[in-house]
Amino acid sequence: MDYWAVPALNFADENGFVPLTELLDKESMDYGINIVDHAILPMKESIVVIRQLTQALQKLQSVFYMPQEEN
C-alpha cells in the first residue's frame, strides 16, 4: 500500500483530520499543484538572496555595535 502525505485540516465537528484532497475537486487540486510547481524556483532563488542579505546585515550590526577599546 502506498501512502501520500497531504495537508489536512482539523475541524471542530470532526473526529480527526480531513485531508485537503477530500475538500477540493480534482481540477482544483491540479491547479494548486501547478501553482506550487511554478513557484518553487523563484522561491528558492529568493531564499538565497534573503540569506545573503541577512548575513550582510548581521556583519554590519556587529561592526556598528562592537564595543570600542578604551585608550
Secondary structure by P-SEA (a helix, b strand, c coil): cbbbbbbbbbcccccccccccccccaaaaaaaaaaaaaaaaaaaaaaaaaaaaaaaaaaaaaaaacccccc
